[in-house]
Amino acid sequence: MSGTIICGYDVETASDSTLGFLQGAEILHRKLEVPWTIYLTGKTIEKCGDEIRKMVDNPLLTIAQHTYSHTLLKSVYMTPHDGKPVHGSSPNFFNAGGGIIEIRDEITKTQDLINDLLGVKCRGLTGPWGYYRGLVDRPDVLQILQDNGIRWIRTNARDFRDCQPTPFTEQPFFYDDQGFPDILELGVQGYQDDFYWDRFDDRRHGDSYQDYLLAMLNEVSKNHWTWNICSHDHGTPTKEAFQETKGKWILDFLTRAKDLGFRFLSPDKLYEEMKKPNLAMQATPKGATDS
């Protein structure tokens, strides 16, 4: 085994780009027989629910949520320290997180939409924008997630500057120390998408995002790490547009990963795999030793 890859996509624009992305991604993942997860905003479900319902029975696909209207679960304060603008602001950028009541309503409403309109019991969530150290400092938010049946999340997705890339040493973990041992943090290792690579990468691995991805595959393989790779439904109004842009690097990436012997898991499968050792430890009486 070289390592593990989880494919997760933020489907959030509630536009023609959503449909183009979903159609293109479904073709690609069926062709490669690689599982994938879509993290849907509630607004996207309301606008594109008919198209999404056609895909729900796809055995490779997992449905998860992305809040109702893309409300941040924590504030993000990007301080790149390189003198270049970020998101049109210079030298830093601040985006405020939602209040706790707003966050609860956003998560609960989206859980209900996924259940009522798609007929799916949602167990996963990705936090809009992603955050440094995930939710280790937000037990109040973790409580809301647990109350809503969320068991795996993707929120640990920024470096110490609240920028990119997230170090690959940030591997999946359970929120044991916060009192939520049933919630698994998957993280997003590396960049959240090609546009973040374009802004932040130093080009030491090459002049394209594909160059970076292929170089990191070798590192991940060598260390037997998990890589939760991410992209978004941006700029893909048709499946053809998807195939010519995001689909190209996703295809190259997954094809190379297959060649290197990576395994591909859904978040649920990784959760089950990682939870078993935890359960075994919890069942061992204190003071017990191996005979």
N, C-alpha and C positions, 0 to 999 in steps of 0.2 A: 504494500500500500504506500503510495507516494504522499497522500494527503487527502483532504476532503474539501469539496466545493459545494456551496449552497448558492443557488441563483435566486435573487430577489429583486423585484422591480417595483418602484413607486409609481402607481397609476393614479394620477392626481389632477390632471388638467381638465377633465370633463369636457373634452373637445374632440374634433376630428383626429387629433394626434393620438388620443386614447384608442380609438378604433384601429387606426393604422398600426399602432404598436402591438395591440393585442393580437391582431390577425397575423402580423409578421412573426411575432414571438412564438405563437402557437405552432406555426408551420416549422420554424427552426427547431423547437424543442421536440416536436414529434419526430422530425427527421433524425435527430441525434439521440432520441430516447433519454433525455436528461430532464429530471424533475425541476420545476420552477414554481415560484411563489409570487403572487401579485398582492401588493399592499394598497388597498382601495380607500380613497376618501369617500365619505358619505355622499358628497355632491356628485362624485363620479358615478356611484351606484345609481343615484336617482336619474342621471342623464343617460347613462349607457347600460342600464340594467338588462335590457333585452339582449344586447350583444353578449354581455358577460354570462347571462343564464345559459346561452348556447354552449359555453365552455365548462360549466361547473362539473360535468360528469367526466371530464378529461382526467384519467388516473394520474397523469404527471403533474397536474396543477393543484396548488394549495392556495386557498383564499384567506387573506388576512386583512387587517385594517390599518388606516393611516390617519385616524381621527375624521371628524365630519368635514371640517373646512380648513384642514392643514394648520391647526393651531399648535404652536410649539409647547412642549411639555416642560421646557426649561428655556431661559433666556440664552441667547448665543451672542457672544462678544468677540468678534474676529479681530485679532491683533497680529497681522502677518509680519510686521517689523521689516518690511522690505521696500517701503516707500511707494509701492504701487497701489492703485485703487483696488478696492474689493467691493463687488456688487454696487459699483458706481459711487462709493464713498471713499474718502481718503483722509487719514491713513488707515482708519479702523472702521468697523461696521458693527452696529448693535441692533439686535432684533429681539423684542421682548417676548417672553413666554406668557402663556395664558394664566389666569387665576385658577385656583383649585376648583371652584364651582364650575367654571367654564370648561375646564379639562374633563371633569366628571361627566358633564352633559355631552360633550363632544364624543367621548369614548362610548358612553352608554347608547347614545342615539345611533352610532355607526354599528354597534353590535346588533341592535334591533333591526336595522336595515339589512344587514347581511343575513340575518336569520329569516326575516319576513319576506324579503324580495328575492333572495338567492337560495334560501333553504339550506344554509350552511351554518354549522356551529363554529364560530370563529375562536381560535385559540392563540392567534398571533397578532402582533402590532409592530409597526415601525414608527419611531418618533420623528415628526417633521423636522428636517434639518439635521437631526442627530446632535449629540452632545459629548463634551469631554467627560470621560468616566461614566457615561450612561446615566443611570438613575441611582447611583450609590448614595447620593445626598438627598434623595427625594422619596423617603418612605411613604409620604402622603400620596404620591402618585402611584407608587407600587401597590398600595392598598386598594386604590380604585381599580387598577388592572386586575388584581386578584379577585376582587368582588365581581368583576365582569367576566370571569372565566378565562382571562388571558394567561397563558402559561409560558410563552416564549416571545421575546421582544428583540428589537434591533435598534438600540439607542446609543450604544457606545461607538460613536462614529466621527470623532474629531480628536485632534491632538491637543497639546497643552495650550496652544494659541487659539483654540476653537477653530482651527483651520484644517487643512488636509496635508499629507495623508495620515490616516490612523496607523500606528505601528502594527505590524503583523504579530508582535508579541502580545497584543491585546486579544486574547483568545476567549472563547465562550466560557461563561461562569454562571453559577447560581447565586442569587442574592441572599445567601445564608446570613451574612453579617447584619443585614438589614431586617432580618426576621421573615424573609419570604423565600424559603428554600425550594418552593415549587415553581419559581419564576426563573427561567433561563435567559441570560443575556447572550445573544448571538454576536452582536457587534457588526460593524462594517470595516473590514480590513482594507488598507490602501485608500483609494479615492472612491467617492460616492458615485462618480460618473466621469465621462470624458471631459466635460466642461470644467470640472474641478482640477483635473490633471492639467488642462490647458492653462489654468491660472497659476497653479502652485508648483508644478514639477520643475526640477532643476535640469532636466534633459540629460542626466548622466547616463541613462539607459537607452537613449535614442531620441529621435525627433518626432515620434508618433506615440499615441496611446498604446497601440499594439506592441510597440517595442517595450514599453514599460511592463505591460501585462505579461509578455512572454518571459521577460527577465525575472519578474516576481514569481512566476510559476516555478522556476527552478529553485528559488529560495524556499518557497512554501513546501515543495517536494522534498528538499533536503532536510527540512526540519519537521516534516510530517504534521504541518499545521492545518487548521481549518481556515478556509477563505470564504467569507460570505460576500460575494460580489454583487454590486448594485448598479442599476441604471434607472432611467425615468422615461415616461411617455412624453418627451419633448421633441418637437420638430419632426414628427412622423405621421403626416396626414393620411398616408396610404401604406399598405403593406410593402409596396415597391420602394417607397421612401425609407421605410424601416430597413429593408434589405440593403439599400445603398449607403446607409449611414450606421446607425447603432448595430443593426444586424450583422454588418460586416465584421466589426471587431468582436462581437459576441460569438459569432461562428468561428472565427480564427482562434479565439481564446479557448472555447470548449473543445474544439478539434485537437488543439495542442495538448490540452489537459488530458484528453482521452489517450493520446499517444504516450503521455508520461505515466499513465497508470493511475490517475486520480480516481477516486470514487465520488459519486454524486448523490447527495442525500437531500430529502426534504427537511424542513425544520422539525416536524413531528418525529421523524426517524432519529435525528440527532438528539432530540430531547429524550426519547425513550432510551437511547444508548447511554447518554450521560447520567440519566436519573438512576439507573440500576446500581452503580457503585454507591451513590448517595443513600439509597434505600438500604443497602447492605450494611453500611456504616451505622445508620440510625438504628438498625435492628440488633447491633452488637452491644451487649451490656457494658457499662463503664467498668474498666478494670479487667475486662476479659482479654485473654491472650491466646495466640495460636498454640495448640498442643503439639 
